[in-house]
Amino acid sequence: MKYTEIIKAIAKNTNKPEKEISRVLKEFKNIVIKEVAEGNEVNILGFGKFYRIKMNPRELKLEGKTYKVPARFVPKFKAGEKFKKEVNKGKK
């Protein structure tokens, strides 16, 4: 499902204009990105949590050459129990 399809589905289910849904979803994304970038967790009960982890510096060997990869933070998502349960029910 694409971003625009999500907006249309929410608009249909809530009888709200797509423009309004788009603004709310955009703001939600901005808040999650800002909070995780600052080192905070964003926990949505039953859905999951967004957070970041620190990757230590390392060396990468590729085709006989060695590259240094600097330390960095990467975003992570951990699905909540309800999310996991629903996904498992839907397996085919």
PDB file of N, CA, C and O in Angstrom:
ATOM      1  N   MET A   1       0.856  -1.177   0.000  1.00  0.00           N
ATOM      2  CA  MET A   1       0.000   0.000   0.000  1.00  0.00           C
ATOM      3  C   MET A   1       0.897   1.233   0.000  1.00  0.00           C
ATOM      4  O   MET A   1       1.827   1.343   0.798  1.00  0.00           O
ATOM      5  N   LYS A   2       0.606   2.135  -0.889  1.00  0.00           N
ATOM      6  CA  LYS A   2       1.387   3.364  -1.006  1.00  0.00           C
ATOM      7  C   LYS A   2       0.814   4.453  -0.102  1.00  0.00           C
ATOM      8  O   LYS A   2      -0.311   4.357   0.387  1.00  0.00           O
ATOM      9  N   TYR A   3       1.621   5.486   0.101  1.00  0.00           N
ATOM     10  CA  TYR A   3       1.258   6.603   0.975  1.00  0.00           C
ATOM     11  C   TYR A   3      -0.087   7.210   0.565  1.00  0.00           C
ATOM     12  O   TYR A   3      -0.945   7.443   1.417  1.00  0.00           O
ATOM     13  N   THR A   4      -0.274   7.465  -0.727  1.00  0.00           N
ATOM     14  CA  THR A   4      -1.521   8.070  -1.188  1.00  0.00           C
ATOM     15  C   THR A   4      -2.711   7.134  -0.960  1.00  0.00           C
ATOM     16  O   THR A   4      -3.825   7.591  -0.700  1.00  0.00           O
ATOM     17  N   GLU A   5      -2.472   5.838  -1.057  1.00  0.00           N
ATOM     18  CA  GLU A   5      -3.545   4.875  -0.806  1.00  0.00           C
ATOM     19  C   GLU A   5      -3.928   4.854   0.667  1.00  0.00           C
ATOM     20  O   GLU A   5      -5.098   4.679   1.008  1.00  0.00           O
ATOM     21  N   ILE A   6      -2.941   5.031   1.535  1.00  0.00           N
ATOM     22  CA  ILE A   6      -3.218   5.114   2.975  1.00  0.00           C
ATOM     23  C   ILE A   6      -4.096   6.328   3.254  1.00  0.00           C
ATOM     24  O   ILE A   6      -5.081   6.235   3.987  1.00  0.00           O
ATOM     25  N   ILE A   7      -3.738   7.459   2.670  1.00  0.00           N
ATOM     26  CA  ILE A   7      -4.514   8.689   2.866  1.00  0.00           C
ATOM     27  C   ILE A   7      -5.955   8.481   2.405  1.00  0.00           C
ATOM     28  O   ILE A   7      -6.895   8.858   3.104  1.00  0.00           O
ATOM     29  N   LYS A   8      -6.124   7.883   1.229  1.00  0.00           N
ATOM     30  CA  LYS A   8      -7.474   7.647   0.706  1.00  0.00           C
ATOM     31  C   LYS A   8      -8.265   6.704   1.607  1.00  0.00           C
ATOM     32  O   LYS A   8      -9.453   6.925   1.845  1.00  0.00           O
ATOM     33  N   ALA A   9      -7.616   5.659   2.108  1.00  0.00           N
ATOM     34  CA  ALA A   9      -8.304   4.693   2.979  1.00  0.00           C
ATOM     35  C   ALA A   9      -8.741   5.353   4.291  1.00  0.00           C
ATOM     36  O   ALA A   9      -9.862   5.138   4.754  1.00  0.00           O
ATOM     37  N   ILE A  10      -7.859   6.151   4.883  1.00  0.00           N
ATOM     38  CA  ILE A  10      -8.217   6.836   6.135  1.00  0.00           C
ATOM     39  C   ILE A  10      -9.349   7.819   5.883  1.00  0.00           C
ATOM     40  O   ILE A  10     -10.290   7.902   6.673  1.00  0.00           O
ATOM     41  N   ALA A  11      -9.264   8.559   4.791  1.00  0.00           N
ATOM     42  CA  ALA A  11     -10.318   9.533   4.461  1.00  0.00           C
ATOM     43  C   ALA A  11     -11.660   8.827   4.288  1.00  0.00           C
ATOM     44  O   ALA A  11     -12.688   9.309   4.763  1.00  0.00           O
ATOM     45  N   LYS A  12     -11.643   7.709   3.621  1.00  0.00           N
ATOM     46  CA  LYS A  12     -12.882   6.955   3.400  1.00  0.00           C
ATOM     47  C   LYS A  12     -13.447   6.426   4.723  1.00  0.00           C
ATOM     48  O   LYS A  12     -14.651   6.513   4.964  1.00  0.00           O
ATOM     49  N   ASN A  13     -12.576   5.880   5.576  1.00  0.00           N
ATOM     50  CA  ASN A  13     -13.018   5.295   6.849  1.00  0.00           C
ATOM     51  C   ASN A  13     -13.463   6.326   7.879  1.00  0.00           C
ATOM     52  O   ASN A  13     -14.241   6.008   8.778  1.00  0.00           O
ATOM     53  N   THR A  14     -12.975   7.557   7.754  1.00  0.00           N
ATOM     54  CA  THR A  14     -13.291   8.588   8.745  1.00  0.00           C
ATOM     55  C   THR A  14     -14.207   9.689   8.217  1.00  0.00           C
ATOM     56  O   THR A  14     -14.632  10.562   8.974  1.00  0.00           O
ATOM     57  N   ASN A  15     -14.512   9.649   6.915  1.00  0.00           N
ATOM     58  CA  ASN A  15     -15.316  10.701   6.280  1.00  0.00           C
ATOM     59  C   ASN A  15     -14.692  12.081   6.448  1.00  0.00           C
ATOM     60  O   ASN A  15     -15.394  13.079   6.608  1.00  0.00           O
ATOM     61  N   LYS A  16     -13.369  12.120   6.411  1.00  0.00           N
ATOM     62  CA  LYS A  16     -12.636  13.388   6.486  1.00  0.00           C
ATOM     63  C   LYS A  16     -12.014  13.668   5.121  1.00  0.00           C
ATOM     64  O   LYS A  16     -11.757  12.737   4.358  1.00  0.00           O
ATOM     65  N   PRO A  17     -11.769  14.933   4.808  1.00  0.00           N
ATOM     66  CA  PRO A  17     -11.142  15.258   3.515  1.00  0.00           C
ATOM     67  C   PRO A  17      -9.705  14.726   3.429  1.00  0.00           C
ATOM     68  O   PRO A  17      -8.976  14.707   4.421  1.00  0.00           O
ATOM     69  N   GLU A  18      -9.320  14.299   2.232  1.00  0.00           N
ATOM     70  CA  GLU A  18      -7.966  13.773   2.026  1.00  0.00           C
ATOM     71  C   GLU A  18      -6.898  14.801   2.391  1.00  0.00           C
ATOM     72  O   GLU A  18      -5.847  14.440   2.921  1.00  0.00           O
ATOM     73  N   LYS A  19      -7.158  16.073   2.114  1.00  0.00           N
ATOM     74  CA  LYS A  19      -6.181  17.120   2.452  1.00  0.00           C
ATOM     75  C   LYS A  19      -5.915  17.161   3.953  1.00  0.00           C
ATOM     76  O   LYS A  19      -4.770  17.307   4.382  1.00  0.00           O
ATOM     77  N   GLU A  20      -6.961  17.033   4.737  1.00  0.00           N
ATOM     78  CA  GLU A  20      -6.825  17.050   6.195  1.00  0.00           C
ATOM     79  C   GLU A  20      -6.040  15.825   6.674  1.00  0.00           C
ATOM     80  O   GLU A  20      -5.157  15.943   7.524  1.00  0.00           O
ATOM     81  N   ILE A  21      -6.358  14.672   6.135  1.00  0.00           N
ATOM     82  CA  ILE A  21      -5.646  13.442   6.497  1.00  0.00           C
ATOM     83  C   ILE A  21      -4.181  13.560   6.113  1.00  0.00           C
ATOM     84  O   ILE A  21      -3.301  13.167   6.878  1.00  0.00           O
ATOM     85  N   SER A  22      -3.921  14.096   4.939  1.00  0.00           N
ATOM     86  CA  SER A  22      -2.544  14.266   4.466  1.00  0.00           C
ATOM     87  C   SER A  22      -1.742  15.157   5.411  1.00  0.00           C
ATOM     88  O   SER A  22      -0.594  14.850   5.734  1.00  0.00           O
ATOM     89  N   ARG A  23      -2.354  16.272   5.857  1.00  0.00           N
ATOM     90  CA  ARG A  23      -1.666  17.183   6.793  1.00  0.00           C
ATOM     91  C   ARG A  23      -1.365  16.486   8.114  1.00  0.00           C
ATOM     92  O   ARG A  23      -0.269  16.630   8.656  1.00  0.00           O
ATOM     93  N   VAL A  24      -2.329  15.732   8.635  1.00  0.00           N
ATOM     94  CA  VAL A  24      -2.138  15.044   9.914  1.00  0.00           C
ATOM     95  C   VAL A  24      -1.054  13.975   9.788  1.00  0.00           C
ATOM     96  O   VAL A  24      -0.189  13.860  10.656  1.00  0.00           O
ATOM     97  N   LEU A  25      -1.100  13.198   8.715  1.00  0.00           N
ATOM     98  CA  LEU A  25      -0.108  12.140   8.519  1.00  0.00           C
ATOM     99  C   LEU A  25       1.297  12.718   8.332  1.00  0.00           C
ATOM    100  O   LEU A  25       2.276  12.168   8.837  1.00  0.00           O
ATOM    101  N   LYS A  26       1.383  13.834   7.601  1.00  0.00           N
ATOM    102  CA  LYS A  26       2.673  14.506   7.409  1.00  0.00           C
ATOM    103  C   LYS A  26       3.228  14.982   8.750  1.00  0.00           C
ATOM    104  O   LYS A  26       4.418  14.824   9.026  1.00  0.00           O
ATOM    105  N   GLU A  27       2.371  15.559   9.575  1.00  0.00           N
ATOM    106  CA  GLU A  27       2.810  16.033  10.889  1.00  0.00           C
ATOM    107  C   GLU A  27       3.236  14.865  11.780  1.00  0.00           C
ATOM    108  O   GLU A  27       4.219  14.960  12.514  1.00  0.00           O
ATOM    109  N   PHE A  28       2.488  13.767  11.708  1.00  0.00           N
ATOM    110  CA  PHE A  28       2.856  12.557  12.455  1.00  0.00           C
ATOM    111  C   PHE A  28       4.263  12.100  12.065  1.00  0.00           C
ATOM    112  O   PHE A  28       5.094  11.820  12.930  1.00  0.00           O
ATOM    113  N   LYS A  29       4.522  12.027  10.767  1.00  0.00           N
ATOM    114  CA  LYS A  29       5.852  11.621  10.296  1.00  0.00           C
ATOM    115  C   LYS A  29       6.933  12.573  10.805  1.00  0.00           C
ATOM    116  O   LYS A  29       7.988  12.135  11.262  1.00  0.00           O
ATOM    117  N   ASN A  30       6.666  13.871  10.723  1.00  0.00           N
ATOM    118  CA  ASN A  30       7.646  14.867  11.163  1.00  0.00           C
ATOM    119  C   ASN A  30       7.968  14.715  12.650  1.00  0.00           C
ATOM    120  O   ASN A  30       9.127  14.810  13.055  1.00  0.00           O
ATOM    121  N   ILE A  31       6.935  14.480  13.454  1.00  0.00           N
ATOM    122  CA  ILE A  31       7.146  14.326  14.895  1.00  0.00           C
ATOM    123  C   ILE A  31       7.960  13.064  15.193  1.00  0.00           C
ATOM    124  O   ILE A  31       8.893  13.105  15.994  1.00  0.00           O
ATOM    125  N   VAL A  32       7.615  11.954  14.558  1.00  0.00           N
ATOM    126  CA  VAL A  32       8.347  10.707  14.781  1.00  0.00           C
ATOM    127  C   VAL A  32       9.809  10.881  14.392  1.00  0.00           C
ATOM    128  O   VAL A  32      10.699  10.493  15.149  1.00  0.00           O
ATOM    129  N   ILE A  33      10.067  11.455  13.231  1.00  0.00           N
ATOM    130  CA  ILE A  33      11.447  11.662  12.773  1.00  0.00           C
ATOM    131  C   ILE A  33      12.212  12.551  13.738  1.00  0.00           C
ATOM    132  O   ILE A  33      13.344  12.236  14.105  1.00  0.00           O
ATOM    133  N   LYS A  34      11.609  13.662  14.155  1.00  0.00           N
ATOM    134  CA  LYS A  34      12.275  14.595  15.071  1.00  0.00           C
ATOM    135  C   LYS A  34      12.603  13.923  16.401  1.00  0.00           C
ATOM    136  O   LYS A  34      13.724  14.041  16.896  1.00  0.00           O
ATOM    137  N   GLU A  35      11.644  13.226  16.974  1.00  0.00           N
ATOM    138  CA  GLU A  35      11.854  12.590  18.272  1.00  0.00           C
ATOM    139  C   GLU A  35      12.924  11.497  18.209  1.00  0.00           C
ATOM    140  O   GLU A  35      13.789  11.422  19.081  1.00  0.00           O
ATOM    141  N   VAL A  36      12.864  10.661  17.190  1.00  0.00           N
ATOM    142  CA  VAL A  36      13.852   9.588  17.061  1.00  0.00           C
ATOM    143  C   VAL A  36      15.242  10.166  16.794  1.00  0.00           C
ATOM    144  O   VAL A  36      16.235   9.670  17.326  1.00  0.00           O
ATOM    145  N   ALA A  37      15.312  11.207  15.976  1.00  0.00           N
ATOM    146  CA  ALA A  37      16.601  11.863  15.698  1.00  0.00           C
ATOM    147  C   ALA A  37      17.220  12.440  16.966  1.00  0.00           C
ATOM    148  O   ALA A  37      18.443  12.496  17.092  1.00  0.00           O
ATOM    149  N   GLU A  38      16.379  12.869  17.905  1.00  0.00           N
ATOM    150  CA  GLU A  38      16.871  13.424  19.170  1.00  0.00           C
ATOM    151  C   GLU A  38      17.186  12.336  20.200  1.00  0.00           C
ATOM    152  O   GLU A  38      17.630  12.640  21.307  1.00  0.00           O
ATOM    153  N   GLY A  39      16.959  11.085  19.841  1.00  0.00           N
ATOM    154  CA  GLY A  39      17.275   9.984  20.747  1.00  0.00           C
ATOM    155  C   GLY A  39      16.116   9.510  21.593  1.00  0.00           C
ATOM    156  O   GLY A  39      16.306   8.708  22.508  1.00  0.00           O
ATOM    157  N   ASN A  40      14.921   9.988  21.307  1.00  0.00           N
ATOM    158  CA  ASN A  40      13.734   9.595  22.062  1.00  0.00           C
ATOM    159  C   ASN A  40      13.016   8.440  21.369  1.00  0.00           C
ATOM    160  O   ASN A  40      13.109   8.277  20.153  1.00  0.00           O
ATOM    161  N   GLU A  41      12.307   7.650  22.152  1.00  0.00           N
ATOM    162  CA  GLU A  41      11.468   6.598  21.593  1.00  0.00           C
ATOM    163  C   GLU A  41      10.071   7.148  21.366  1.00  0.00           C
ATOM    164  O   GLU A  41       9.589   7.994  22.119  1.00  0.00           O
ATOM    165  N   VAL A  42       9.428   6.653  20.311  1.00  0.00           N
ATOM    166  CA  VAL A  42       8.022   6.966  20.064  1.00  0.00           C
ATOM    167  C   VAL A  42       7.298   5.628  20.143  1.00  0.00           C
ATOM    168  O   VAL A  42       7.470   4.765  19.283  1.00  0.00           O
ATOM    169  N   ASN A  43       6.485   5.467  21.188  1.00  0.00           N
ATOM    170  CA  ASN A  43       5.823   4.200  21.456  1.00  0.00           C
ATOM    171  C   ASN A  43       4.325   4.358  21.249  1.00  0.00           C
ATOM    172  O   ASN A  43       3.675   5.170  21.907  1.00  0.00           O
ATOM    173  N   ILE A  44       3.788   3.567  20.322  1.00  0.00           N
ATOM    174  CA  ILE A  44       2.355   3.590  20.042  1.00  0.00           C
ATOM    175  C   ILE A  44       1.809   2.241  20.488  1.00  0.00           C
ATOM    176  O   ILE A  44       2.020   1.224  19.828  1.00  0.00           O
ATOM    177  N   LEU A  45       1.112   2.244  21.606  1.00  0.00           N
ATOM    178  CA  LEU A  45       0.631   1.022  22.231  1.00  0.00           C
ATOM    179  C   LEU A  45      -0.132   0.135  21.247  1.00  0.00           C
ATOM    180  O   LEU A  45      -1.062   0.589  20.579  1.00  0.00           O
ATOM    181  N   GLY A  46       0.264  -1.112  21.166  1.00  0.00           N
ATOM    182  CA  GLY A  46      -0.375  -2.070  20.279  1.00  0.00           C
ATOM    183  C   GLY A  46       0.159  -2.054  18.858  1.00  0.00           C
ATOM    184  O   GLY A  46      -0.026  -3.018  18.115  1.00  0.00           O
ATOM    185  N   PHE A  47       0.819  -0.974  18.473  1.00  0.00           N
ATOM    186  CA  PHE A  47       1.368  -0.854  17.121  1.00  0.00           C
ATOM    187  C   PHE A  47       2.862  -1.136  17.115  1.00  0.00           C
ATOM    188  O   PHE A  47       3.331  -2.019  16.397  1.00  0.00           O
ATOM    189  N   GLY A  48       3.605  -0.385  17.917  1.00  0.00           N
ATOM    190  CA  GLY A  48       5.043  -0.600  17.981  1.00  0.00           C
ATOM    191  C   GLY A  48       5.775   0.630  18.445  1.00  0.00           C
ATOM    192  O   GLY A  48       5.174   1.639  18.811  1.00  0.00           O
ATOM    193  N   LYS A  49       7.097   0.524  18.424  1.00  0.00           N
ATOM    194  CA  LYS A  49       7.889   1.682  18.840  1.00  0.00           C
ATOM    195  C   LYS A  49       8.985   1.964  17.829  1.00  0.00           C
ATOM    196  O   LYS A  49       9.584   1.062  17.243  1.00  0.00           O
ATOM    197  N   PHE A  50       9.220   3.249  17.651  1.00  0.00           N
ATOM    198  CA  PHE A  50      10.274   3.744  16.793  1.00  0.00           C
ATOM    199  C   PHE A  50      11.398   4.221  17.712  1.00  0.00           C
ATOM    200  O   PHE A  50      11.141   4.878  18.721  1.00  0.00           O
ATOM    201  N   TYR A  51      12.632   3.891  17.366  1.00  0.00           N
ATOM    202  CA  TYR A  51      13.775   4.308  18.174  1.00  0.00           C
ATOM    203  C   TYR A  51      15.023   4.282  17.302  1.00  0.00           C
ATOM    204  O   TYR A  51      14.952   3.944  16.120  1.00  0.00           O
ATOM    205  N   ARG A  52      16.154   4.634  17.876  1.00  0.00           N
ATOM    206  CA  ARG A  52      17.406   4.580  17.123  1.00  0.00           C
ATOM    207  C   ARG A  52      18.439   3.796  17.901  1.00  0.00           C
ATOM    208  O   ARG A  52      18.381   3.699  19.127  1.00  0.00           O
ATOM    209  N   ILE A  53      19.383   3.240  17.169  1.00  0.00           N
ATOM    210  CA  ILE A  53      20.516   2.572  17.801  1.00  0.00           C
ATOM    211  C   ILE A  53      21.801   3.138  17.202  1.00  0.00           C
ATOM    212  O   ILE A  53      21.813   3.652  16.083  1.00  0.00           O
ATOM    213  N   LYS A  54      22.873   3.029  17.971  1.00  0.00           N
ATOM    214  CA  LYS A  54      24.168   3.505  17.494  1.00  0.00           C
ATOM    215  C   LYS A  54      24.925   2.342  16.882  1.00  0.00           C
ATOM    216  O   LYS A  54      25.084   1.291  17.504  1.00  0.00           O
ATOM    217  N   MET A  55      25.382   2.534  15.681  1.00  0.00           N
ATOM    218  CA  MET A  55      26.229   1.559  15.010  1.00  0.00           C
ATOM    219  C   MET A  55      27.680   1.997  15.223  1.00  0.00           C
ATOM    220  O   MET A  55      28.046   3.129  14.907  1.00  0.00           O
ATOM    221  N   ASN A  56      28.482   1.113  15.748  1.00  0.00           N
ATOM    222  CA  ASN A  56      29.888   1.427  15.980  1.00  0.00           C
ATOM    223  C   ASN A  56      30.641   1.513  14.654  1.00  0.00           C
ATOM    224  O   ASN A  56      30.214   0.944  13.649  1.00  0.00           O
ATOM    225  N   PRO A  57      31.769   2.231  14.662  1.00  0.00           N
ATOM    226  CA  PRO A  57      32.554   2.296  13.427  1.00  0.00           C
ATOM    227  C   PRO A  57      33.063   0.892  13.084  1.00  0.00           C
ATOM    228  O   PRO A  57      33.291   0.064  13.966  1.00  0.00           O
ATOM    229  N   ARG A  58      33.232   0.649  11.795  1.00  0.00           N
ATOM    230  CA  ARG A  58      33.703  -0.670  11.376  1.00  0.00           C
ATOM    231  C   ARG A  58      34.425  -0.556  10.047  1.00  0.00           C
ATOM    232  O   ARG A  58      34.405   0.482   9.385  1.00  0.00           O
ATOM    233  N   GLU A  59      35.058  -1.648   9.680  1.00  0.00           N
ATOM    234  CA  GLU A  59      35.712  -1.720   8.384  1.00  0.00           C
ATOM    235  C   GLU A  59      34.906  -2.633   7.479  1.00  0.00           C
ATOM    236  O   GLU A  59      34.400  -3.672   7.903  1.00  0.00           O
ATOM    237  N   LEU A  60      34.798  -2.228   6.236  1.00  0.00           N
ATOM    238  CA  LEU A  60      34.062  -2.989   5.248  1.00  0.00           C
ATOM    239  C   LEU A  60      35.030  -3.401   4.155  1.00  0.00           C
ATOM    240  O   LEU A  60      35.706  -2.555   3.569  1.00  0.00           O
ATOM    241  N   LYS A  61      35.099  -4.679   3.881  1.00  0.00           N
ATOM    242  CA  LYS A  61      35.967  -5.165   2.814  1.00  0.00           C
ATOM    243  C   LYS A  61      35.102  -5.512   1.614  1.00  0.00           C
ATOM    244  O   LYS A  61      34.171  -6.313   1.698  1.00  0.00           O
ATOM    245  N   LEU A  62      35.440  -4.882   0.489  1.00  0.00           N
ATOM    246  CA  LEU A  62      34.656  -5.068  -0.722  1.00  0.00           C
ATOM    247  C   LEU A  62      35.597  -5.125  -1.913  1.00  0.00           C
ATOM    248  O   LEU A  62      36.319  -4.169  -2.195  1.00  0.00           O
ATOM    249  N   GLU A  63      35.582  -6.239  -2.597  1.00  0.00           N
ATOM    250  CA  GLU A  63      36.408  -6.452  -3.785  1.00  0.00           C
ATOM    251  C   GLU A  63      37.878  -6.138  -3.519  1.00  0.00           C
ATOM    252  O   GLU A  63      38.532  -5.459  -4.311  1.00  0.00           O
ATOM    253  N   GLY A  64      38.379  -6.632  -2.416  1.00  0.00           N
ATOM    254  CA  GLY A  64      39.787  -6.471  -2.078  1.00  0.00           C
ATOM    255  C   GLY A  64      40.162  -5.129  -1.472  1.00  0.00           C
ATOM    256  O   GLY A  64      41.313  -4.949  -1.074  1.00  0.00           O
ATOM    257  N   LYS A  65      39.257  -4.202  -1.389  1.00  0.00           N
ATOM    258  CA  LYS A  65      39.534  -2.894  -0.791  1.00  0.00           C
ATOM    259  C   LYS A  65      38.872  -2.815   0.571  1.00  0.00           C
ATOM    260  O   LYS A  65      37.825  -3.419   0.804  1.00  0.00           O
ATOM    261  N   THR A  66      39.501  -2.056   1.478  1.00  0.00           N
ATOM    262  CA  THR A  66      38.949  -1.860   2.815  1.00  0.00           C
ATOM    263  C   THR A  66      38.465  -0.419   2.943  1.00  0.00           C
ATOM    264  O   THR A  66      39.182   0.533   2.632  1.00  0.00           O
ATOM    265  N   TYR A  67      37.235  -0.293   3.408  1.00  0.00           N
ATOM    266  CA  TYR A  67      36.632   1.017   3.606  1.00  0.00           C
ATOM    267  C   TYR A  67      36.292   1.171   5.075  1.00  0.00           C
ATOM    268  O   TYR A  67      35.880   0.216   5.732  1.00  0.00           O
ATOM    269  N   LYS A  68      36.468   2.385   5.588  1.00  0.00           N
ATOM    270  CA  LYS A  68      36.088   2.664   6.969  1.00  0.00           C
ATOM    271  C   LYS A  68      34.682   3.244   6.985  1.00  0.00           C
ATOM    272  O   LYS A  68      34.390   4.232   6.310  1.00  0.00           O
ATOM    273  N   VAL A  69      33.832   2.620   7.758  1.00  0.00           N
ATOM    274  CA  VAL A  69      32.463   3.099   7.915  1.00  0.00           C
ATOM    275  C   VAL A  69      32.391   3.782   9.283  1.00  0.00           C
ATOM    276  O   VAL A  69      32.610   3.135  10.307  1.00  0.00           O
ATOM    277  N   PRO A  70      32.087   5.075   9.306  1.00  0.00           N
ATOM    278  CA  PRO A  70      32.069   5.788  10.588  1.00  0.00           C
ATOM    279  C   PRO A  70      30.884   5.373  11.460  1.00  0.00           C
ATOM    280  O   PRO A  70      29.920   4.778  10.978  1.00  0.00           O
ATOM    281  N   ALA A  71      30.971   5.692  12.737  1.00  0.00           N
ATOM    282  CA  ALA A  71      29.855   5.448  13.655  1.00  0.00           C
ATOM    283  C   ALA A  71      28.663   6.273  13.190  1.00  0.00           C
ATOM    284  O   ALA A  71      28.813   7.374  12.658  1.00  0.00           O
ATOM    285  N   ARG A  72      27.480   5.715  13.403  1.00  0.00           N
ATOM    286  CA  ARG A  72      26.280   6.435  13.000  1.00  0.00           C
ATOM    287  C   ARG A  72      25.078   5.897  13.761  1.00  0.00           C
ATOM    288  O   ARG A  72      25.134   4.827  14.368  1.00  0.00           O
ATOM    289  N   PHE A  73      24.002   6.648  13.717  1.00  0.00           N
ATOM    290  CA  PHE A  73      22.741   6.198  14.295  1.00  0.00           C
ATOM    291  C   PHE A  73      21.837   5.718  13.161  1.00  0.00           C
ATOM    292  O   PHE A  73      21.834   6.289  12.071  1.00  0.00           O
ATOM    293  N   VAL A  74      21.071   4.662  13.433  1.00  0.00           N
ATOM    294  CA  VAL A  74      20.115   4.165  12.452  1.00  0.00           C
ATOM    295  C   VAL A  74      18.755   3.998  13.119  1.00  0.00           C
ATOM    296  O   VAL A  74      18.672   3.585  14.276  1.00  0.00           O
ATOM    297  N   PRO A  75      17.687   4.321  12.388  1.00  0.00           N
ATOM    298  CA  PRO A  75      16.349   4.162  12.957  1.00  0.00           C
ATOM    299  C   PRO A  75      15.922   2.699  12.972  1.00  0.00           C
ATOM    300  O   PRO A  75      16.309   1.916  12.105  1.00  0.00           O
ATOM    301  N   LYS A  76      15.129   2.349  13.958  1.00  0.00           N
ATOM    302  CA  LYS A  76      14.606   0.987  14.099  1.00  0.00           C
ATOM    303  C   LYS A  76      13.128   1.062  14.434  1.00  0.00           C
ATOM    304  O   LYS A  76      12.635   2.073  14.935  1.00  0.00           O
ATOM    305  N   PHE A  77      12.424  -0.038  14.144  1.00  0.00           N
ATOM    306  CA  PHE A  77      11.017  -0.167  14.508  1.00  0.00           C
ATOM    307  C   PHE A  77      10.816  -1.554  15.085  1.00  0.00           C
ATOM    308  O   PHE A  77      11.265  -2.545  14.508  1.00  0.00           O
ATOM    309  N   LYS A  78      10.146  -1.627  16.217  1.00  0.00           N
ATOM    310  CA  LYS A  78       9.813  -2.910  16.825  1.00  0.00           C
ATOM    311  C   LYS A  78       8.296  -3.000  16.904  1.00  0.00           C
ATOM    312  O   LYS A  78       7.649  -2.172  17.545  1.00  0.00           O
ATOM    313  N   ALA A  79       7.739  -4.006  16.251  1.00  0.00           N
ATOM    314  CA  ALA A  79       6.289  -4.172  16.219  1.00  0.00           C
ATOM    315  C   ALA A  79       5.757  -4.522  17.600  1.00  0.00           C
ATOM    316  O   ALA A  79       6.388  -5.263  18.354  1.00  0.00           O
ATOM    317  N   GLY A  80       4.584  -3.976  17.920  1.00  0.00           N
ATOM    318  CA  GLY A  80       3.912  -4.275  19.172  1.00  0.00           C
ATOM    319  C   GLY A  80       3.222  -5.627  19.113  1.00  0.00           C
ATOM    320  O   GLY A  80       3.098  -6.224  18.044  1.00  0.00           O
ATOM    321  N   GLU A  81       2.775  -6.102  20.261  1.00  0.00           N
ATOM    322  CA  GLU A  81       2.162  -7.435  20.354  1.00  0.00           C
ATOM    323  C   GLU A  81       0.913  -7.565  19.492  1.00  0.00           C
ATOM    324  O   GLU A  81       0.744  -8.573  18.807  1.00  0.00           O
ATOM    325  N   LYS A  82       0.042  -6.573  19.514  1.00  0.00           N
ATOM    326  CA  LYS A  82      -1.180  -6.635  18.708  1.00  0.00           C
ATOM    327  C   LYS A  82      -0.830  -6.707  17.220  1.00  0.00           C
ATOM    328  O   LYS A  82      -1.433  -7.479  16.476  1.00  0.00           O
ATOM    329  N   PHE A  83       0.130  -5.914  16.796  1.00  0.00           N
ATOM    330  CA  PHE A  83       0.595  -5.900  15.416  1.00  0.00           C
ATOM    331  C   PHE A  83       1.103  -7.298  15.034  1.00  0.00           C
ATOM    332  O   PHE A  83       0.712  -7.847  14.003  1.00  0.00           O
ATOM    333  N   LYS A  84       1.968  -7.860  15.867  1.00  0.00           N
ATOM    334  CA  LYS A  84       2.529  -9.192  15.598  1.00  0.00           C
ATOM    335  C   LYS A  84       1.433 -10.247  15.503  1.00  0.00           C
ATOM    336  O   LYS A  84       1.450 -11.104  14.620  1.00  0.00           O
ATOM    337  N   LYS A  85       0.479 -10.168  16.431  1.00  0.00           N
ATOM    338  CA  LYS A  85      -0.603 -11.155  16.468  1.00  0.00           C
ATOM    339  C   LYS A  85      -1.440 -11.090  15.184  1.00  0.00           C
ATOM    340  O   LYS A  85      -1.763 -12.121  14.595  1.00  0.00           O
ATOM    341  N   GLU A  86      -1.786  -9.876  14.759  1.00  0.00           N
ATOM    342  CA  GLU A  86      -2.587  -9.711  13.547  1.00  0.00           C
ATOM    343  C   GLU A  86      -1.841 -10.181  12.300  1.00  0.00           C
ATOM    344  O   GLU A  86      -2.436 -10.795  11.415  1.00  0.00           O
ATOM    345  N   VAL A  87      -0.558  -9.897  12.230  1.00  0.00           N
ATOM    346  CA  VAL A  87       0.240 -10.328  11.091  1.00  0.00           C
ATOM    347  C   VAL A  87       0.322 -11.845  11.045  1.00  0.00           C
ATOM    348  O   VAL A  87       0.247 -12.444   9.972  1.00  0.00           O
ATOM    349  N   ASN A  88       0.475 -12.460  12.196  1.00  0.00           N
ATOM    350  CA  ASN A  88       0.576 -13.915  12.264  1.00  0.00           C
ATOM    351  C   ASN A  88      -0.750 -14.582  11.873  1.00  0.00           C
ATOM    352  O   ASN A  88      -0.746 -15.651  11.264  1.00  0.00           O
ATOM    353  N   LYS A  89      -1.872 -13.963  12.217  1.00  0.00           N
ATOM    354  CA  LYS A  89      -3.179 -14.506  11.846  1.00  0.00           C
ATOM    355  C   LYS A  89      -3.373 -14.494  10.338  1.00  0.00           C
ATOM    356  O   LYS A  89      -4.072 -15.344   9.786  1.00  0.00           O
ATOM    357  N   GLY A  90      -2.751 -13.529   9.677  1.00  0.00           N
ATOM    358  CA  GLY A  90      -2.955 -13.360   8.254  1.00  0.00           C
ATOM    359  C   GLY A  90      -2.044 -14.205   7.376  1.00  0.00           C
ATOM    360  O   GLY A  90      -2.085 -14.084   6.151  1.00  0.00           O
ATOM    361  N   LYS A  91      -1.219 -15.060   7.982  1.00  0.00           N
ATOM    362  CA  LYS A  91      -0.301 -15.853   7.163  1.00  0.00           C
ATOM    363  C   LYS A  91      -1.048 -16.868   6.316  1.00  0.00           C
ATOM    364  O   LYS A  91      -2.101 -17.373   6.703  1.00  0.00           O
ATOM    365  N   LYS A  92      -0.483 -17.153   5.157  1.00  0.00           N
ATOM    366  CA  LYS A  92      -1.161 -18.058   4.217  1.00  0.00           C
ATOM    367  C   LYS A  92      -0.330 -19.294   3.960  1.00  0.00           C
ATOM    368  O   LYS A  92      -0.742 -20.167   3.195  1.00  0.00           O
TER     369      LYS A  92
END
